[in-house]
Amino acid sequence: YTALSYCWGNDSEVLLAKALKTENLESYETEIPWETLPQTLQDAAVTTHRLGMHFVWIDSLCIIQDDDNDKVKEIAQMAQVYSHATLTIMVNRAARASDGFLHQRSPPLGTSNLLFRSPDGTEGWVSLYFKHEFWYEEKSKLDKRGWAMQEHLLSRRTLEIGTYMTEWSCRKERGLSSHSDGWSTDRLTRGSGSPFQNVTWK
């Protein structure tokens, strides 16, 4: 299964209206009306399906929102939910649940594509990036949430959907959509150990 990490944003009231509650628990166990789901939740389900997985964990649909006992029980299981997920989908680009993330994006600012011809005559493209644009995505609302950092650190693999780029990371490698061959975490961290050893949150 995948797990979703996202911001409710100012859609909280709308999201709660369609969330799992005591009154719709029985019907949601049979079917969740697709058209009522905010776009980010729909996109997470589509992404999960396209990755060949059948289940996605979403807080508003997996925790009974008007049942305090269920909330306490499920919140205590958050570490297990994210650490056992095959992949966590982190939606950095969406400030609210209705924004979604499966739509056309603008290329990173400061990107130049140049035609390249090798000595053997083959042609291709070389992409040049300004350093600050290549390594840096503007901080999103999700980046400013402590619980989102916890979800990131607990996850075995993450797919971070940013404003300009998508980043894949696991315990051994990371890669950007514009750097799809990936790279070892040894090139990103000093010394050995967890690739997250120097991560802090303020």
N, C-alpha and C positions, 0 to 999 in steps of 0.2 A: 504493500500500500504506500501511497504518498501522504505527506502531511502538508497542510497549507499554513504559511505564515504571512499575514496580511494586516492591513489597517482597516478598521471599520469606518473611521473618519466621521464626517457629519452625516453619514447614512445610518447611524446607530439605531434610530427609531424605526426606519424602514426595514433594516436587517432584523431587528428584534421581532417585528410584525410577522416575518416569514420564517423565523428561527424555530428550532425544536422546542416545543412547550408541552405541558401536560395535556392540553386540550387536543393537540394534533399528533401526539406520540403514536397512537395506534395507526393512524392513516399514513404517517411518514415511514413507518416500518414496512409498509407495502409500496408506497410510491411518494416521491417528493416532486411536486409540480415544477417542471423545468422552467417554465416561463416566469415563475415568481422569484427565481433565484437572481441575486445581483450578478452583474457581468463577471466580476472577479471569480465568483464561485463557479459559474458556468465554465469559464476559461480553465479553471483548475481541473474540473472534471474532464474536459476535452483533452487537456494536456496529459492527464493520467491515462486516459484511454489510448491516446496516440503512442504513449510509452509502453503500451502492452500490459498495463496493470488495471485491476478491476475495482480498487477501492481507494478513496481519498478521505483523509480525516480532516474535518473542518469544525472548528470550535462551535460555531453557531448552530450546526446541524448534528453534532455528536454529544453536546452537553444540554441537558434540559434546562433552559434558561430561567424558568420560573420555579425551579426546585432547588432550594438552598442545599439540601443534603446531597443531591446529585452533583452540584457544583463543587462542593467540598471534596467529594470522592474523586471526581474527574480531574480537578486541579492537582490533586496529590499524585495523579498518574502522568502528569505532563512529561516528566523525564523519560518515562518508558515509551510514551507515544512518539516523541521525536527521536529518541535514540534507536528505536526499533524500526522506524520507517525506512523503506528502501531509499527514499528521496524526499527531501523537503523542498517545496516550491516556495521561494521567498519573493513576494511581489513588492519590490522596492519602488517601482514606478507609479503605483496607484496610491493616491492619497486617501481614497475612500473605496468602499466595496463595489460601488457602481461603475468605477472607472474601467475595470478589465485590464487585460494585458496582451491579448492576442490580436493586435492590430498593427498596421504599418508604423515603423518608427523612422525618424530622421537619422541619417548617419551621424557619427560623432563629429562635433565641430573640429575644424583644424585638420581634417583628413584630406589627403591628396592621393589620387591614384595615377600612377605613371606607367606607360607601356614600357615593357622591358624585353629586350632581345638578347638571348644568351649566345655565346660563341658558336654553338652548334646550329643556330638559326631558329630555335624554338622561341615562341613569344609568350608572354604572360604579363601580369600586372603586379606592380609593387605598390603597396599602400604605405604612405608616410603619415605619421601622427605627431602632433605637437605633444611633448612629453606629458604636460599636465592634463591634456585631454585623454591620452591613452591610459594613464594609470589612475585617473580620478573621475569618479562619478559624483555629481552633486549629491550631498547628503539628503536622503529622503525622510519622510515622516517615520517610516519603519526603522530606519537607522537610529532614530532617537528614542526608541522604546526599549526598556530594559528586558522585557519578556521576549522581545524579538532576538536580542543578543543571546539570551539563554537558549532559545530554540535553535539558533545557528550553531552554537557551540555543542549542543547535544546531538546534532544531526550527523549521520555518517556521510551523507552526500547532500549537497545543496545545489539548486538551480536558481540563481538570483536574476530576476528579470528587472533590469535597470532602464533608465530613460533612453540611453543610447545603445547599450550593450547588454548581453546576457553572459553571466559568469557561471561556470560549472566548477565545483570544488569537492574534493573528497580528502581523505587523510593523506593521500600521496601526491595528488596532482591538482592543479588548477588550470583553467583555460577560459579565455574570453571568446565570444562569438567572432571577434576580429583577429583571434590568435588561436585558431581551432586545433592546432597540433598539440596544444597543452604544454605545461612545463612542470618540472618537479618542484615540490615545496622546498627542496634543498636550496633552490635558487632564490627563494623568497624569504627564508628565515635564517637566522644566525644559529649555528650549532645544531644539535640534534634534538629530538623530542617532538612534541606535538606542534603542528603548524600554527596552533593558536596560542602558543606559550606567551607571546607578547601582547595579546589582545586585551584591551581595557575598555571600560565604559564609564562615561562621566555624565 
